[in-house]
Amino acid sequence: MLRAALLVIAVALIAAGLLVFALGGGTHGFGALILGLVLLVGILFERWRYRTVPPPDVRWQSTGERFTDPQSGRVVEVLYDPKSGERHYVEADGRPYPPDP
């Protein structure tokens, strides 16, 4: 919900900046345009960077490591892909970690 509201604000700022340019306002729309673009890039980066990891498939092996997440109190298990060396963190009940907000 918050992400959608921020996207609407970012698009409105970009549109306002472009409208000021189009109406001959010179560089007065520059601030709104830059702020809108920075907000949009930040939202898209956050969405890409903190996306939910797909459920592990058969290539993932358990390392036997488990820990309790201090924020949620949930038990998290570490899985390992021997080919790539990549590690996945899933809740002990199999749900992706960290959970979506």
N, C-alpha and C positions, 0 to 999 in steps of 0.2 A: 504494500500500500504506500509506504513512504517512498519507495523507489519510483513508483508510478507518478507520484506527486512531484518529485524532484525532476523527473523526465519532462513533465508538462512545464514546469518552471524554466528548465533549460531551453526547451524549444521556444517558449514565449520570449525569453531574453534574446535568443538568436534572431527570432522574427522581428522583434522590436529594433534591434540593432540594424538589421538589414533594411527595415522600413525607413528608419531615419536617414540612412545612406541614400536610399532610393528617392526620398523626398528632398534631397539636396541639403541635408543637415551637416554635411562635411564629416568631421571626425567625432561629432557629438554622440554618435551611436556606437563608437568603438568600445567603450567600457561594457555596455550591455552585451555586445557581440562576444567579446573575449570572456566575460564571466559565464555566459551561456555555454560557450565551447568548452571551457575548463570544467564546468559542472557536468556536461554531457560526457566528456572523456573520462572523468572520474567515476561516473556511474557505470559506464561500460567496462572500465578497467576492473572495478570492484566486482562486477557481475562475472567477468572472465576469471579473475584471480581466485575468487572464493566460491567457485561453482561447486556443486555437489558432485562428488566422485561417483561414477557408476559402480554398481555392485561388482565385486571382484569375480573373475571367472576362474577356471581350473588352473591357470598358470600361477595363481597366487598361493603361496605356502605360508603357513603360520610360523612365526619365529618363536612362539612361546612367550613373547613379551606381552605383558598386560599392565595397565596402570589405571588409576582412578583420576579422571579429569577433575581438577580442583574447582572449576566453575560449575559444572553440571552435576558432579558426584557420580557420573556414569563410568562403568568399566569399559576401557578401550583396549582393543587388541591390535597388534602390529602384524601386517601381512607383508610378504616380500616376493618380488619377481626376480628369480635367479638370472634371467636373460638380461634384463635392463638394470637391475640393481635398485629399481624403484620400490618405495615403501608406501603402503596404504594403511590408513588408520580407520578401523571400523569399530562400532560399539560391539560389545561381546555378544549381543543378541543378533548381530548381522546387519544392523542399520548403518548407513554411511555416517562418517564422522568428519567434520563437525556437522551437527544437524542443521537443517535450514531454519532461519529465524521465523 
